[in-house]
Amino acid sequence: MLRLIKQQEVLGLVLGHAISTAALWGAKALAPTPAYALQLEKVIDSAVAPSGLMPMVLAGDASKLIEALCAESDVTLLELAQRQGRDCAGAMLSLIENAETVADAIRTILMYNCLHAEPFYWTGSVRGDHAALTGWFDRPANMTVQQAERMVLLGTLQLVSGLTDVLGESFRPFLIRIKPTQVSTDWPDHFMGVPIDGTATETELLIDRECLSRANPNRRAQIGDANVLEMRERYQEEAAVALLKNDTCSWIRSHLPLGDCDLTHLASRLNCDKRTLQRRFEKHLSCRFSDLVDEVRAEMCLPLLESGVFPTQVIAEQLGYATSGNFSRFFQRRFGCTPRDWTRLSLDS
């Protein structure tokens, strides 16, 4: 029986619901109670290493530990991330340290974050003089929207802390943008000297584009990098279905606000035929591209509505709709009520 349970745990990790224990580094030092410290040790002891990866735990367990750690104050999240520095990078650390430039380090994170947190995906984009790294969490069934958002926020703070530790002054973070749902009354205006904007529609980090070409002053060539790359390729083959969904949903999230989120555009980016791509979705995910778009829209709109900050038109535009009426009709079909009714019920509860 114990062997069967262990196999089920490993299967859960391989299917994309695992996070490296490195993401919890330093949490024990901030443990609010002895009971919390014992629970943390229990979760860490349950970690497994599928396909030779770093020790990993289920995302739901990690998110509950982070939630309990911040029960008294969300500021604890900032203290944890600042304390972690490079120690939160896990299997990616050697690749980041080996990066020749800041851009190479960021590219490493975009490509290989699956080694560190399987359900966590980063999307890069250009915003004028800045580059943006926007996080997205493929939330498992046992995790709430709020818990998933907190994990994205922690990941964003870890980017600032970890890359500052590795890259030093070459790394120039400009602004941390977070959703109002993550802002508490005691939330500071800065984290490690980086301003925080608590009115954003997505949690993301803006970086000065000028710093991307700067050399990594602390570069350390790693002989064992080939082993990490081989490990990542093997992992990708075994988790191809989860990666197909997560990569697609991450792309959808980044392109919905731009108004160019369609199958033709995605197929062109992947250099394949539109019909071929749709057959892949039907074969491996048993759904259509439009089903994935609706799934992402449903995931995105609830926190924005429940924040009570954004007008319906702004939310509609974030979801790729030209008018609030189109968004309202989608919401009615998906949830059985209007956005206004949903907001009213959220406030009443």
ZIKAMO-V981470 format. One record per helix or strand of 2 or more residues. SS is the DSSP state (A for helix, B for strand). FROM is the first residue (numbers start at 0). TO is the last residue. If there is no record, write none. Layout:
ss->(SS,SS)
from->(FROM,FROM)
to->(TO,TO)
This chain:
ss->(A,B,A,A,A,A,B,A,A,A,A,B,B,A,B,A,B,B,B,A,A,A,A,A,A,A,A,A)
from->(1,17,20,27,33,49,55,58,74,89,101,119,129,144,172,179,189,193,203,208,224,239,262,273,288,311,323,338)
to->(13,19,23,29,44,51,57,68,87,96,114,126,136,169,178,181,190,199,207,212,237,255,268,284,306,317,334,347)
